Amino acid sequence: MIRKRVLRPTRVRVVPKSFSWIDHRLIRDGHLERLQIPEQILYFFLVLVGDSNGVSYYSLPVISRYVKLKIDAIEEARRSLCERSLIAYQAPLYQVLALQEPEAKVTGRSSAA
C-alpha cells in the first residue's frame, strides 16, 4: 500500500474565500468516464466559475476563449450535459446540478442479476 504524504509542506492548499468544488461521485459513480472531452472541459469550467449554488452566466464567446473550444462544440457539450442532468441551462444562466444517486441506489435494486 502506498502511504500518502505531503510532498511540499509550504504549498499545502487552503480553502480560499472564493472556492469551487467537484463532487467525488463524478469519478466514483462513473460520470466522468462517460463524458467526452468537450463535455468534461465545459463541466469543469462551469464548476470553477459557478457561485455557491453552481450558477454562472458566462457567454459562449467568453467560454470559448477560456476553454479553447469552438462555440458549436460548447453548444453540443451543453446539450449533452443537460441531457445527463449534470447541468441546467436557461439563457443566459448555467447551473451545475447536484449529482443524483445511481439508479440502483435510488430504486433499491441490486445491479447483480
Solvent accessible surface area in square Angstrom, and as a share of the most:
residue,aa,sasa,rsa
1,M,229,1.02
2,I,158,0.80
3,R,212,0.78
4,K,197,0.83
5,R,183,0.67
6,V,91,0.52
7,L,132,0.66
8,R,152,0.55
9,P,100,0.63
10,T,129,0.75
11,R,165,0.60
12,V,86,0.49
13,R,226,0.82
14,V,124,0.71
15,V,113,0.65
16,P,73,0.46
17,K,211,0.89
18,S,100,0.65
19,F,114,0.47
20,S,34,0.22
21,W,169,0.59
22,I,82,0.42
23,D,31,0.16
24,H,126,0.56
25,R,43,0.16
26,L,3,0.01
27,I,102,0.52
28,R,142,0.52
29,D,27,0.14
30,G,7,0.07
31,H,32,0.14
32,L,37,0.18
33,E,147,0.66
34,R,118,0.43
35,L,10,0.05
36,Q,119,0.53
37,I,119,0.60
38,P,43,0.27
39,E,13,0.06
40,Q,42,0.19
41,I,56,0.29
42,L,0,0.00
43,Y,6,0.02
44,F,63,0.26
45,F,18,0.07
46,L,0,0.00
47,V,13,0.08
48,L,120,0.60
49,V,41,0.23
50,G,16,0.15
51,D,81,0.42
52,S,118,0.76
53,N,104,0.54
54,G,14,0.13
55,V,45,0.26
56,S,6,0.04
57,Y,161,0.61
58,Y,80,0.30
59,S,55,0.35
60,L,36,0.18
61,P,84,0.53
62,V,43,0.25
63,I,0,0.00
64,S,24,0.15
65,R,147,0.54
66,Y,120,0.46
67,V,20,0.12
68,K,168,0.71
69,L,32,0.16
70,K,155,0.66
71,I,70,0.36
72,D,97,0.51
73,A,30,0.23
74,I,0,0.00
75,E,52,0.23
76,E,95,0.43
77,A,2,0.01
78,R,31,0.11
79,R,123,0.45
80,S,14,0.09
81,L,0,0.00
82,C,46,0.27
83,E,145,0.65
84,R,100,0.36
85,S,47,0.30
86,L,3,0.02
87,I,2,0.01
88,A,41,0.32
89,Y,74,0.28
90,Q,147,0.65
91,A,75,0.58
92,P,92,0.58
93,L,84,0.42
94,Y,4,0.02
95,Q,71,0.31
96,V,24,0.14
97,L,51,0.25
98,A,89,0.69
99,L,13,0.06
100,Q,125,0.56
101,E,80,0.36
102,P,46,0.29
103,E,112,0.50
104,A,36,0.28
105,K,128,0.54
106,V,99,0.57
107,T,72,0.42
108,G,68,0.66
109,R,139,0.51
110,S,87,0.56
111,S,110,0.71
112,A,80,0.62
113,A,156,1.21
